[in-house]
Amino acid sequence: MVMSAPHVRPVAVQPLGDVEPSVIEHLADQLKSFAGVPVTVLPAQPLPSTAFYAPRNRYRGDKLLEYLDQATPKDYAHVIGITSRDISVTKDKVFDWGVFGVAQLKGRPGIVSTYRLHARSASEALFTSRVEHIASHELGHALGLPHCTSPRCMMNDAEGGIGPVDAADGHLCDDCLKRLRAILSPTPALVAPIPLETAHAEALPREAQGLATLDVPDRLAAR
């Protein structure tokens, strides 16, 4: 656990559509451990039709974030959605770029998709580890942590593949841990300003690989 932060408002987990109960349980337990805050699992809701992108049979991440922010109780400081369906964001010239998850940097909502986390014939243990990693990564963004350049850090960038996710050791590096402790502190210490986050997404289309980083005006951070 990072630290106990009872002064921080609790976090909610919002299942969207059909998600295995064991996946939801692991995700909620991981978020409790990661940030040391109360986590409540909300009743499952259907995926909003307004977020569906029919040409690719998947859901737009930005629309899901809007839904989560508007449809969940404001008692929760942050809400992390979980879905088994594929999700996407816009990256550079690629309108529909598939991702593991996305969150608003220093915002309220985040969303995790398990759709791509079975890649490379992952065992159940590896799949669960990936879910926990992506969920913590997205909550980290919502709390204010940007992407990290340390390859073993939980806040590292997927950079177009599942490899960096698996290479991380399941923990924050020392710098990110210090930053998170400062964020969660009841009397936050002065820390260096967090720059505008950039979006690096995991996608299927080969033609989309290797595109330059996108500066995202609305501060979306994609995994």
Backbone torsions as a table, in degrees:
resi	resn	phi	psi	omega
1	MET	NA	141.4	-179.4
2	VAL	-67.2	-55.2	179.3
3	MET	-174.2	161.0	173.1
4	SER	-84.1	128.9	-177.1
5	ALA	-132.4	68.1	-175.1
6	PRO	-64.6	-19.7	179.7
7	HIS	-77.3	-14.1	-179.1
8	VAL	-84.5	132.4	178.1
9	ARG	-61.2	150.4	-173.6
10	PRO	-69.0	165.3	179.5
11	VAL	-107.5	144.1	176.4
12	ALA	-112.4	146.5	170.3
13	VAL	-109.0	125.5	-178.6
14	GLN	-115.6	101.3	174.4
15	PRO	-67.2	136.9	178.5
16	LEU	-123.0	117.2	-177.1
17	GLY	76.5	-159.1	-177.6
18	ASP	-83.3	114.8	177.3
19	VAL	-133.4	133.7	-179.6
20	GLU	-59.1	131.3	179.6
21	PRO	-54.0	-36.6	-179.5
22	SER	-65.6	-33.9	177.8
23	VAL	-66.4	-43.6	179.2
24	ILE	-62.4	-42.8	-179.4
25	GLU	-62.7	-45.4	179.1
26	HIS	-63.0	-41.4	-179.5
27	LEU	-62.8	-46.6	-179.0
28	ALA	-62.9	-43.5	179.2
29	ASP	-62.4	-39.3	179.9
30	GLN	-65.1	-41.4	-179.8
31	LEU	-65.8	-37.1	175.6
32	LYS	-60.5	-45.4	-178.9
33	SER	-67.8	-40.2	-175.3
34	PHE	-65.0	-47.8	-172.8
35	ALA	-109.7	-9.9	179.1
36	GLY	67.4	31.4	-179.8
37	VAL	-122.3	158.0	177.3
38	PRO	-62.9	140.8	179.2
39	VAL	-128.3	128.3	179.3
40	THR	-116.5	133.2	174.7
41	VAL	-91.2	119.9	-179.9
42	LEU	-83.5	158.3	175.8
43	PRO	-58.8	141.2	-179.2
44	ALA	-61.0	144.6	178.1
45	GLN	-127.5	153.9	175.3
46	PRO	-69.1	152.7	174.4
47	LEU	-65.0	136.4	-178.0
48	PRO	-69.6	131.6	-179.0
49	SER	-63.9	-25.6	-179.1
50	THR	-66.6	-18.7	-178.8
51	ALA	-94.9	-5.8	-174.7
52	PHE	-75.3	132.0	177.5
53	TYR	-111.6	96.6	-171.3
54	ALA	-59.9	-38.6	-178.1
55	PRO	-57.7	-26.8	-179.9
56	ARG	-117.7	4.5	178.6
57	ASN	54.3	46.2	178.3
58	ARG	-148.9	-175.9	-171.4
59	TYR	-117.8	140.6	-178.4
60	ARG	-79.5	125.7	-176.9
61	GLY	-61.0	-40.2	-178.0
62	ASP	-64.2	-38.0	179.0
63	LYS	-69.6	-35.4	177.6
64	LEU	-66.8	-38.0	177.5
65	LEU	-64.4	-41.3	177.4
66	GLU	-60.4	-44.6	179.8
67	TYR	-61.6	-48.0	-178.5
68	LEU	-60.3	-39.3	-179.2
69	ASP	-67.8	-37.6	-175.4
70	GLN	-85.3	-32.3	-169.4
71	ALA	-96.4	-7.4	-177.4
72	THR	-106.3	151.5	-177.6
73	PRO	-58.3	137.7	-178.2
74	LYS	-75.2	-2.3	175.7
75	ASP	-64.1	-21.5	-177.1
76	TYR	-95.6	128.1	-178.6
77	ALA	-65.4	-36.3	179.7
78	HIS	-140.3	150.8	177.2
79	VAL	-134.2	127.9	179.4
80	ILE	-111.1	115.5	176.7
81	GLY	-82.1	154.6	177.6
82	ILE	-137.7	129.6	179.5
83	THR	-141.1	153.5	175.1
84	SER	-93.4	-3.4	-180.0
85	ARG	-87.7	158.1	179.5
86	ASP	-72.4	144.3	177.9
87	ILE	-130.2	162.4	-175.6
88	SER	-150.2	161.9	174.2
89	VAL	-135.8	176.0	173.8
90	THR	-95.6	131.0	179.3
91	LYS	-133.5	123.2	-177.7
92	ASP	48.6	-124.5	-178.4
93	LYS	-89.7	0.3	179.5
94	VAL	-94.4	112.1	-177.0
95	PHE	-67.5	-40.5	-171.5
96	ASP	-122.3	94.8	-172.9
97	TRP	-115.4	114.6	-175.0
98	GLY	-69.8	141.9	-175.8
99	VAL	-136.1	161.4	173.2
100	PHE	-77.0	-35.4	-177.3
101	GLY	-170.6	167.0	178.4
102	VAL	-154.0	149.3	179.2
103	ALA	-149.9	160.6	172.8
104	GLN	-87.5	122.8	178.7
105	LEU	-64.3	124.1	-175.0
106	LYS	59.5	25.7	179.4
107	GLY	-108.5	-166.8	-176.5
108	ARG	-97.1	-45.4	-173.8
109	PRO	-98.6	157.7	170.9
110	GLY	-148.7	162.8	-179.2
111	ILE	-142.4	139.1	178.2
112	VAL	-119.8	133.7	174.5
113	SER	-113.2	130.8	177.8
114	THR	-88.6	-2.5	-171.0
115	TYR	-54.9	-41.0	-175.1
116	ARG	-97.8	0.1	-171.4
117	LEU	-85.8	-1.4	172.5
118	HIS	-91.2	4.6	-175.7
119	ALA	-55.0	152.1	179.4
120	ARG	60.8	34.6	178.1
121	SER	51.5	48.0	-176.3
122	ALA	-60.5	138.1	172.0
123	SER	-67.5	167.6	178.4
124	GLU	-62.3	-36.6	179.3
125	ALA	-64.4	-43.1	179.8
126	LEU	-68.9	-41.5	177.1
127	PHE	-57.7	-46.6	179.9
128	THR	-62.4	-41.4	177.9
129	SER	-60.8	-40.6	178.7
130	ARG	-64.7	-43.4	178.3
131	VAL	-59.4	-46.9	-179.3
132	GLU	-62.4	-40.7	179.9
133	HIS	-63.3	-50.6	-176.7
134	ILE	-64.7	-40.2	179.3
135	ALA	-61.9	-45.8	178.6
136	SER	-65.1	-39.4	178.8
137	HIS	-59.2	-46.4	-177.8
138	GLU	-70.7	-38.4	174.8
139	LEU	-64.6	-37.3	176.0
140	GLY	-57.5	-44.0	176.5
141	HIS	-60.9	-46.5	-178.6
142	ALA	-60.9	-35.1	178.3
143	LEU	-74.7	-19.8	177.0
144	GLY	124.5	5.8	179.4
145	LEU	-85.2	127.5	175.9
146	PRO	-83.8	179.5	173.8
147	HIS	-63.6	151.2	-177.1
148	CYS	-117.2	146.6	179.9
149	THR	-87.3	-8.5	178.7
150	SER	-72.8	122.0	-174.7
151	PRO	-65.4	-20.1	-178.4
152	ARG	-96.7	-6.6	-175.6
153	CYS	-77.9	144.7	178.0
154	MET	-62.8	-21.2	-179.4
155	MET	-95.6	13.8	176.9
156	ASN	-67.7	165.9	-176.0
157	ASP	-96.2	136.0	-178.8
158	ALA	-63.8	-28.3	175.3
159	GLU	51.1	42.3	172.5
160	GLY	86.6	13.4	-179.5
161	GLY	-162.6	165.7	179.5
162	ILE	-80.6	-17.2	-176.9
163	GLY	-53.8	-50.5	-179.9
164	PRO	-61.9	-30.3	177.0
165	VAL	-65.1	-46.3	-179.5
166	ASP	-69.7	-26.9	-178.1
167	ALA	-76.5	-22.8	179.8
168	ALA	-67.2	152.6	-174.5
169	ASP	-94.2	8.3	178.0
170	GLY	83.3	10.9	-179.3
171	HIS	-135.1	164.6	172.0
172	LEU	-82.4	146.4	172.3
173	CYS	-69.6	170.2	-176.4
174	ASP	-59.4	-41.3	-178.3
175	ASP	-65.6	-44.9	179.9
176	CYS	-68.0	-35.7	178.5
177	LEU	-64.3	-42.8	177.8
178	LYS	-62.5	-41.8	-179.2
179	ARG	-65.0	-42.3	-179.7
180	LEU	-66.4	-40.7	177.9
181	ARG	-61.7	-36.7	177.1
182	ALA	-66.7	-39.5	179.0
183	ILE	-64.3	-41.7	-176.0
184	LEU	-84.3	-8.7	-178.6
185	SER	-66.3	141.8	176.9
186	PRO	-64.8	-23.6	173.6
187	THR	-125.8	81.7	-173.3
188	PRO	-53.1	132.5	175.4
189	ALA	-76.2	159.1	176.1
190	LEU	-70.7	127.8	178.1
191	VAL	-128.6	161.3	179.6
192	ALA	-59.5	142.3	179.1
193	PRO	-56.7	140.1	178.0
194	ILE	-86.1	121.5	-178.3
195	PRO	-69.9	162.3	175.0
196	LEU	-56.0	125.3	-177.0
197	GLU	-70.1	154.0	176.5
198	THR	-115.7	154.3	-175.2
199	ALA	-100.7	121.7	171.2
200	HIS	-122.1	121.3	-172.4
201	ALA	-120.0	157.7	176.4
202	GLU	-94.7	121.3	-174.2
203	ALA	-133.3	159.6	176.6
204	LEU	-86.2	-41.4	-174.0
205	PRO	-62.6	125.1	179.0
206	ARG	-62.4	-36.1	-176.4
207	GLU	-66.5	-15.5	-178.4
208	ALA	-88.7	-12.7	-175.8
209	GLN	-68.0	144.8	171.6
210	GLY	80.8	9.8	178.4
211	LEU	-72.6	156.7	-177.3
212	ALA	-66.9	161.0	178.0
213	THR	-62.2	145.0	179.6
214	LEU	-108.9	125.2	171.6
215	ASP	-79.4	121.6	-171.7
216	VAL	-102.3	110.8	-175.3
217	PRO	-58.9	-36.4	-177.5
218	ASP	-89.7	13.8	171.6
219	ARG	61.8	41.1	172.6
220	LEU	-84.2	137.1	177.5
221	ALA	-119.2	111.3	-177.6
222	ALA	-98.8	149.5	-179.7
223	ARG	-106.8	NA	NA
